[in-house]
Amino acid sequence: MKSVILSLRRQQGFTLVELMVVVAIIGLLSSVAIPNFRKYQAKSKMAEAKLQLSALYTAESAFFSDFNIYATCLSYMGYNPSPERSQRYFAVGFNATNTINATAFTAAENSGLQSATSSGGDVCVNGASAADGASAFLAGKGTGSALANALDFLDNTLLGTQADNATDLPDGATTSTGMTYRAAASGVIDGNFTTEANSSHLTIDNNKKVMVRRNGY
């Protein structure tokens, strides 16, 4: 009988204090792990922006080799990520299309560039306003109800005059001359950073220099 009683005593469960300690530990670990996991998720989404900017750079480089200018007519260049818009967190492209030097643009037309005065097909317009589906491709996916679905998300974009006698300005300049460009990718990848001013924002230039200007998480 005595051995049976001792056996039952050894099968006692956890005390309330022990359970409370375990719950407190789990809560502490969660408070540390969950924010880090959210940051990891947001950071992984930035890979999309770098991939899109790399494709844009390739299109611009091919265009330059043909016409000796850079431009913002991305769909004309063959860069068009519209089909996967519903899966894209990032808007990509230019939020404005500065006027290209007239001599440079005419020379590009003489090399076969289809301009706004050409007939048929997609065309490259000199100095027109940026438009979704031509110079920019807006996002169709975001965090909650917030997404980069306006051209204003694509700030810090520049297009040089493409005049071959101009000098390039250093990165960060508010205006640009010469054969240069800077395109952007911006997306809402964190629920705490949902505006045009604090969303994730990256840029790429004609030297293939990618800069993360805002993490957005």
Residue, then its C-alpha position, 0 to 999 in steps of 0.5 A: m500500500k505504501s509503495v502505491i501511495l508513493s507512486l501516485r505522489r510521483q505523478q503530480g502535475f505542474t503547479l499553477v506557478e510553474l504554468m504561469v512561468v512557462v506562459a510568461i516565457i512564451g510571451l517574452l519569446s513571442s514579443v521578440a520573435i514576431p517583430n523579427f519575423r515580420k521584418y524578415q518577411a518585409k525584407s524578403k519582399m524587397a527582392e522583387a524590387k531588385l529583380q524588377l529594377s534589374a529587368l528595367y536596366t536591361a531594357e534601358s541598356a538595349f534601348f541605348s545601344d540602339f538609339n544612343i539615348y535613354a528614355t522613359c517609354l518602358s513598354y516600348m522598350g519591351y519592359n512590361p510587368s503588367p501581366e503579374r500586377s496582381q502579384r507585385y508589391f512594387a510600383v516600378g518606373f518613372n513618375a515623370t518624363n523629362t524632355i529629351n534634347a531635340t537633336a538627340f531625339t531626332a537622331a534616335e528617330n533617324s535610327g529607327l525610333q518610333s516617335a509620337t508622330s510615327s504611325g502604328g504600334d507603340v511609340c516613344v513620346n518625348g516629354a510627355s507625362a508619365a502614365d501607368g502602363a507606359s512609363a510606370f507600372l503600379a503595384g496591385k498588391g500591398t499590405g492590408s488595403a495600402l499599396a503603391n498604386a499612384l505615380d507619386f510613390l515613384d519619387n527620386t526619378l530622373l531622366g537626363t537631357q541625353a545631350d552628348n555634350a552635357t556632364d553627368l551630375p552626382d547621385g542625389a542631384t535634383t536635376s540631371t543632364g546628359m545621358t543619364y537616368r534614375a528609375a525607382a521601385s516603391g512598395v508597401i511591404d509593412g503595415n506600419f509604413t504605408t504612405e508615399a513618404n515612408s514606403s519601401h523605395l529603391t532606385i537604379d541608375n544608368n551605371k546599374k547602381v542600386m540604392v535602398r533609399r527607404n527600407g519601408y519596414 
